[in-house]
Amino acid sequence: MAAAIPSVAVSAPHRYRWVVVFAAAVLLALSMGQMVNGLSVFFVPLETEFGWARGDVALINTAGVVGLAAGGIVMGRLAPRLGTRAVCLFGAVVMGLCVTAASQAQALWQFYVLFAVAGALGGAAFFAPLIALVGNWFVAGAGMALGIASAGQALGQGAVPLLSAMMIESLGWRGAFMGLGAATLAVCVPLALLMREPPAPAGGVAGADMTLPTVLPHRTVVALMSVAVVGCCTLMSVPLMHLAPLMQGCGLAATDAGGVMVAMLASGILGRLVFGRLADVMGALPAYATASLWQTLMVFGFTRFATLDGFYVYAVLYGFGYAGVMTGVLTTARALSPAARRASAMGIIGAFGWLGHGIGGWQAGALFDLTGGYEAGFGVALAAGTMNLAILTGLMVYLRRAGAPAAA
């Protein structure tokens, strides 16, 4: 009888980890769906109303992800000190108010400021803190848990543009921003209150595990991962931000383009789960490298299609592998970071990832204005992916030779 008491005491807190996982998935869906590529369906309406160049409009998204980059470093450090719940609650309020205010914007600089603040103080309060929190709740099987959380982000990156396109058609772009801001406040504030830190085991640190390789200094790992993630995120941001306008340039409707984005990112949900499981089975870094190879080989192919059916099929195939990249980044960063420094590491690596997103989205828009097409922008994406693969391959070879099977 005495042995049953600690069993209940130990198992009860661990059941709550799934509440954290699924709440985090929804938070990432709504917040990252807006900040990463949700603006893609606003490009054409803003160009039409104000006569702005596409590169200038794409810079709104860049302002948001640069805000994510800068804010991620700060929020990653604040979350362990203030608590993930408080940080996420603050972010939910800031993001909701900024997106609502965007419905009244009249000038480009106003969009730039609002989305930079929404990224720095809103979206950044979710990404690194939530990913670190989910990882710390799991001593084993963290790859699948992180895959589920990041699958929520994939769902949001497909659903938010589609819902935004539908709202734009019925309410106009201003009404769409108003609706997104209200939804952020209504959904994210209650979910932020569900966040809870994992219980620390006796004599240990919450989230600690024994799989961490020590063959590379932590700062070296963070530096290498940061450079690598610039490449993979520069690549992935190009189709995320410009697939919809690329399709519209082929004469397809915005809602059709939104449907293709949903299909791509729905496929990505499965991809994130599969690659999360692969990280648990084959190692985080090999799973990351495999997904990176997949998206690098396929990204330029988007420029070879002009029909709706062709875009659908290719986007689904691309989406499965592309989505594994984000899971790979998260699982690899977790595997190579001490538990106490994961939020900080995620914030720094994520900052460079968002910087890559900003570069990729902007350069494709700027090169479109310069050349009148998307071949050059997607070509840059291919080159960025190749750089990422070179770094990952070198890191994987080094870790294997040094005997770090947990990651490589």
CORMO-V498231 format. One record per residue. N is the residue number from 1. RES is the residue in one small letter. SS is DSSP state (h for helix, s for strand, l for the rest). OMEGA is omega as a letter, one per 30 degrees, with the letter a starting at -180 (999 if undefined). D_FIRST is the distance of its C-alpha to the first C-alpha in Angstrom with 1 decimal. Layout:
N,RES,SS,OMEGA,D_FIRST ; N,RES,SS,OMEGA,D_FIRST
//
This chain:
1,m,l,a,0.0 ; 2,a,h,a,3.8 ; 3,a,h,a,5.4 ; 4,a,h,a,5.4 ; 5,i,h,l,7.2 ; 6,p,h,l,10.0 ; 7,s,h,l,10.5 ; 8,v,h,a,11.6 ; 9,a,h,a,13.5 ; 10,v,h,a,15.3 ; 11,s,h,a,16.2 ; 12,a,h,a,17.5 ; 13,p,h,a,20.4 ; 14,h,h,l,21.4 ; 15,r,h,a,22.1 ; 16,y,h,a,24.7 ; 17,r,h,l,26.7 ; 18,w,h,l,28.2 ; 19,v,h,l,29.4 ; 20,v,h,a,31.1 ; 21,v,h,a,32.6 ; 22,f,h,l,34.2 ; 23,a,h,l,35.3 ; 24,a,h,l,36.9 ; 25,a,h,l,38.6 ; 26,v,h,l,40.3 ; 27,l,h,l,41.3 ; 28,l,h,l,42.8 ; 29,a,h,a,44.5 ; 30,l,h,a,46.4 ; 31,s,h,a,47.2 ; 32,m,h,l,48.1 ; 33,g,h,l,49.8 ; 34,q,h,a,52.2 ; 35,m,h,a,52.7 ; 36,v,h,a,52.9 ; 37,n,h,a,55.2 ; 38,g,h,a,55.2 ; 39,l,h,a,58.7 ; 40,s,h,a,60.2 ; 41,v,h,l,61.2 ; 42,f,h,a,62.8 ; 43,f,h,a,65.3 ; 44,v,h,l,67.9 ; 45,p,h,l,67.8 ; 46,l,h,l,68.2 ; 47,e,h,a,71.0 ; 48,t,h,a,72.8 ; 49,e,h,a,72.6 ; 50,f,h,a,73.4 ; 51,g,l,a,75.2 ; 52,w,l,l,72.9 ; 53,a,l,a,72.8 ; 54,r,h,l,69.7 ; 55,g,h,l,69.0 ; 56,d,h,l,69.1 ; 57,v,h,l,66.7 ; 58,a,h,l,64.3 ; 59,l,h,l,64.3 ; 60,i,h,l,62.4 ; 61,n,h,l,59.4 ; 62,t,h,l,60.1 ; 63,a,h,l,60.0 ; 64,g,h,a,56.5 ; 65,v,h,l,55.1 ; 66,v,h,l,56.7 ; 67,g,h,l,55.0 ; 68,l,h,a,51.7 ; 69,a,h,a,52.5 ; 70,a,h,a,53.4 ; 71,g,h,a,50.6 ; 72,g,h,l,48.0 ; 73,i,h,a,48.4 ; 74,v,h,a,48.1 ; 75,m,h,l,45.2 ; 76,g,h,l,43.3 ; 77,r,h,a,43.6 ; 78,l,h,a,42.8 ; 79,a,h,l,39.6 ; 80,p,h,a,37.5 ; 81,r,h,a,39.1 ; 82,l,h,a,39.2 ; 83,g,l,a,36.4 ; 84,t,h,a,36.9 ; 85,r,h,a,36.6 ; 86,a,h,a,39.5 ; 87,v,h,a,41.6 ; 88,c,h,l,41.2 ; 89,l,h,l,41.9 ; 90,f,h,a,45.1 ; 91,g,h,a,46.1 ; 92,a,h,a,45.6 ; 93,v,h,a,48.0 ; 94,v,h,a,50.6 ; 95,m,h,l,50.7 ; 96,g,h,a,51.0 ; 97,l,h,a,53.9 ; 98,c,h,a,55.7 ; 99,v,h,l,55.8 ; 100,t,h,l,56.9 ; 101,a,h,l,59.6 ; 102,a,h,l,60.8 ; 103,s,l,a,62.0 ; 104,q,l,a,64.7 ; 105,a,l,a,65.8 ; 106,q,l,a,69.5 ; 107,a,l,a,69.9 ; 108,l,h,a,68.4 ; 109,w,h,l,67.5 ; 110,q,h,l,65.4 ; 111,f,h,a,63.4 ; 112,y,h,a,63.0 ; 113,v,h,a,61.8 ; 114,l,h,a,59.4 ; 115,f,h,l,57.7 ; 116,a,h,l,57.6 ; 117,v,h,l,55.8 ; 118,a,h,l,53.5 ; 119,g,h,a,52.6 ; 120,a,h,a,52.3 ; 121,l,h,a,50.3 ; 122,g,h,a,48.9 ; 123,g,h,a,48.1 ; 124,a,h,l,47.4 ; 125,a,h,l,44.6 ; 126,f,l,a,42.8 ; 127,f,h,a,43.4 ; 128,a,h,l,42.3 ; 129,p,h,a,39.6 ; 130,l,h,a,37.9 ; 131,i,h,l,38.2 ; 132,a,h,a,36.7 ; 133,l,h,l,33.9 ; 134,v,h,l,33.0 ; 135,g,h,a,33.2 ; 136,n,h,l,31.0 ; 137,w,h,a,28.1 ; 138,f,l,l,28.1 ; 139,v,l,l,27.4 ; 140,a,l,l,28.3 ; 141,g,l,a,30.3 ; 142,a,h,a,32.3 ; 143,g,h,l,35.4 ; 144,m,h,l,34.4 ; 145,a,h,l,33.1 ; 146,l,h,l,36.4 ; 147,g,h,l,38.2 ; 148,i,h,l,36.9 ; 149,a,h,a,37.7 ; 150,s,h,l,41.2 ; 151,a,h,l,41.7 ; 152,g,h,l,41.6 ; 153,q,h,l,44.4 ; 154,a,h,l,46.3 ; 155,l,h,l,45.9 ; 156,g,h,a,47.3 ; 157,q,h,l,50.2 ; 158,g,h,a,51.3 ; 159,a,h,a,50.5 ; 160,v,h,l,51.9 ; 161,p,h,a,55.4 ; 162,l,h,l,55.6 ; 163,l,h,l,54.6 ; 164,s,h,l,57.0 ; 165,a,h,l,59.8 ; 166,m,h,l,59.3 ; 167,m,h,l,59.3 ; 168,i,h,a,62.4 ; 169,e,h,a,64.2 ; 170,s,h,a,63.5 ; 171,l,h,a,63.3 ; 172,g,h,a,65.1 ; 173,w,h,l,63.6 ; 174,r,h,l,63.4 ; 175,g,h,l,61.4 ; 176,a,h,l,59.1 ; 177,f,h,l,58.3 ; 178,m,h,l,57.7 ; 179,g,h,l,55.3 ; 180,l,h,l,53.4 ; 181,g,h,l,53.1 ; 182,a,h,l,51.8 ; 183,a,h,l,49.2 ; 184,t,h,l,48.0 ; 185,l,h,a,47.5 ; 186,a,h,a,45.9 ; 187,v,h,a,43.4 ; 188,c,h,a,42.7 ; 189,v,h,l,42.1 ; 190,p,h,a,39.1 ; 191,l,h,l,37.6 ; 192,a,h,a,38.1 ; 193,l,l,l,35.9 ; 194,l,l,a,33.0 ; 195,m,l,a,33.1 ; 196,r,l,l,30.2 ; 197,e,l,l,29.7 ; 198,p,l,l,26.7 ; 199,p,l,l,24.1 ; 200,a,l,l,24.9 ; 201,p,l,a,22.4 ; 202,a,l,l,21.7 ; 203,g,l,a,25.0 ; 204,g,l,a,26.8 ; 205,v,l,l,28.9 ; 206,a,l,l,27.9 ; 207,g,l,a,29.2 ; 208,a,l,l,29.8 ; 209,d,l,a,30.0 ; 210,m,l,a,31.4 ; 211,t,l,a,34.1 ; 212,l,l,l,36.9 ; 213,p,l,a,40.1 ; 214,t,l,a,42.0 ; 215,v,l,l,45.3 ; 216,l,l,l,47.0 ; 217,p,l,a,47.0 ; 218,h,h,a,45.3 ; 219,r,h,l,48.6 ; 220,t,h,l,50.3 ; 221,v,h,a,47.6 ; 222,v,h,a,48.0 ; 223,a,h,a,51.8 ; 224,l,h,l,52.0 ; 225,m,h,a,49.6 ; 226,s,h,l,51.6 ; 227,v,h,a,54.9 ; 228,a,h,a,53.5 ; 229,v,h,l,52.0 ; 230,v,h,a,55.5 ; 231,g,h,a,56.9 ; 232,c,h,a,54.3 ; 233,c,h,l,54.2 ; 234,t,h,l,58.0 ; 235,l,h,a,58.0 ; 236,m,h,a,55.4 ; 237,s,h,a,56.9 ; 238,v,h,l,60.2 ; 239,p,h,l,59.2 ; 240,l,h,a,56.7 ; 241,m,h,a,59.4 ; 242,h,h,l,62.5 ; 243,l,h,l,61.6 ; 244,a,h,l,62.2 ; 245,p,h,l,65.6 ; 246,l,h,l,66.5 ; 247,m,h,l,66.0 ; 248,q,h,l,67.9 ; 249,g,h,l,70.7 ; 250,c,l,l,70.9 ; 251,g,l,a,71.6 ; 252,l,l,a,68.1 ; 253,a,l,a,66.7 ; 254,a,h,l,64.1 ; 255,t,h,l,61.6 ; 256,d,h,l,62.1 ; 257,a,h,l,61.4 ; 258,g,h,l,58.3 ; 259,g,h,l,57.2 ; 260,v,h,l,57.6 ; 261,m,h,l,55.6 ; 262,v,h,l,52.8 ; 263,a,h,l,53.0 ; 264,m,h,a,53.0 ; 265,l,h,l,50.0 ; 266,a,h,l,48.1 ; 267,s,h,l,48.6 ; 268,g,h,l,47.4 ; 269,i,h,l,44.0 ; 270,l,h,l,43.4 ; 271,g,h,a,44.9 ; 272,r,h,l,42.6 ; 273,l,h,a,39.5 ; 274,v,h,a,41.0 ; 275,f,h,l,42.0 ; 276,g,h,l,38.7 ; 277,r,h,l,37.1 ; 278,l,h,l,40.0 ; 279,a,h,l,39.2 ; 280,d,h,a,35.7 ; 281,v,h,a,37.2 ; 282,m,h,a,40.6 ; 283,g,l,a,40.4 ; 284,a,h,a,41.2 ; 285,l,h,l,44.8 ; 286,p,h,l,46.0 ; 287,a,h,l,44.6 ; 288,y,h,a,46.4 ; 289,a,h,l,49.6 ; 290,t,h,l,49.6 ; 291,a,h,l,49.4 ; 292,s,h,l,52.1 ; 293,l,h,a,54.4 ; 294,w,h,a,53.9 ; 295,q,h,l,55.0 ; 296,t,h,a,57.8 ; 297,l,h,a,59.4 ; 298,m,h,a,59.4 ; 299,v,h,a,60.1 ; 300,f,h,a,63.9 ; 301,g,h,l,64.0 ; 302,f,h,a,63.6 ; 303,t,h,a,67.2 ; 304,r,h,a,68.4 ; 305,f,l,l,67.4 ; 306,a,l,a,69.3 ; 307,t,l,a,67.9 ; 308,l,h,l,64.8 ; 309,d,h,l,63.6 ; 310,g,h,l,64.0 ; 311,f,h,a,62.1 ; 312,y,h,a,59.2 ; 313,v,h,a,58.7 ; 314,y,h,a,59.1 ; 315,a,h,l,56.9 ; 316,v,h,l,54.0 ; 317,l,h,l,54.4 ; 318,y,h,a,54.8 ; 319,g,h,a,51.9 ; 320,f,h,a,49.3 ; 321,g,h,a,50.1 ; 322,y,h,a,51.1 ; 323,a,h,l,47.7 ; 324,g,h,a,45.9 ; 325,v,h,a,47.8 ; 326,m,h,l,45.9 ; 327,t,h,l,42.5 ; 328,g,h,l,43.9 ; 329,v,h,a,45.0 ; 330,l,h,a,41.6 ; 331,t,h,l,39.5 ; 332,t,h,l,42.0 ; 333,a,h,l,42.1 ; 334,r,h,a,38.3 ; 335,a,h,a,38.3 ; 336,l,l,a,41.0 ; 337,s,l,l,39.8 ; 338,p,l,a,37.2 ; 339,a,h,a,34.5 ; 340,a,h,a,35.9 ; 341,r,h,a,39.4 ; 342,r,h,a,38.8 ; 343,a,h,l,39.9 ; 344,s,h,l,43.0 ; 345,a,h,l,43.7 ; 346,m,h,l,43.3 ; 347,g,h,a,45.7 ; 348,i,h,l,48.3 ; 349,i,h,l,48.2 ; 350,g,h,l,48.0 ; 351,a,h,l,51.0 ; 352,f,h,l,53.1 ; 353,g,h,l,51.9 ; 354,w,h,l,53.1 ; 355,l,h,l,56.3 ; 356,g,h,l,56.8 ; 357,h,h,a,56.2 ; 358,g,h,l,58.9 ; 359,i,h,a,61.3 ; 360,g,h,a,60.9 ; 361,g,h,a,61.3 ; 362,w,h,a,64.3 ; 363,q,h,l,66.2 ; 364,a,h,l,66.1 ; 365,g,h,a,67.5 ; 366,a,h,l,70.1 ; 367,l,h,l,71.2 ; 368,f,h,l,71.5 ; 369,d,h,a,73.9 ; 370,l,h,a,75.8 ; 371,t,h,a,76.0 ; 372,g,l,l,75.6 ; 373,g,l,a,72.8 ; 374,y,l,a,69.3 ; 375,e,h,a,70.0 ; 376,a,h,a,70.2 ; 377,g,h,l,67.0 ; 378,f,h,l,65.0 ; 379,g,h,l,66.7 ; 380,v,h,l,65.4 ; 381,a,h,l,61.9 ; 382,l,h,l,62.4 ; 383,a,h,l,63.5 ; 384,a,h,l,60.6 ; 385,g,h,l,58.1 ; 386,t,h,l,59.9 ; 387,m,h,l,59.5 ; 388,n,h,a,55.8 ; 389,l,h,l,55.5 ; 390,a,h,a,57.4 ; 391,i,h,a,55.1 ; 392,l,h,l,51.9 ; 393,t,h,l,53.4 ; 394,g,h,l,54.4 ; 395,l,h,a,51.0 ; 396,m,h,l,49.2 ; 397,v,h,a,51.5 ; 398,y,h,a,51.0 ; 399,l,h,l,47.2 ; 400,r,h,l,47.3 ; 401,r,h,a,49.6 ; 402,a,h,l,47.6 ; 403,g,l,l,44.4 ; 404,a,l,a,42.3 ; 405,p,l,a,40.8 ; 406,a,l,a,38.2 ; 407,a,l,a,41.0 ; 408,a,l,999,43.9
//
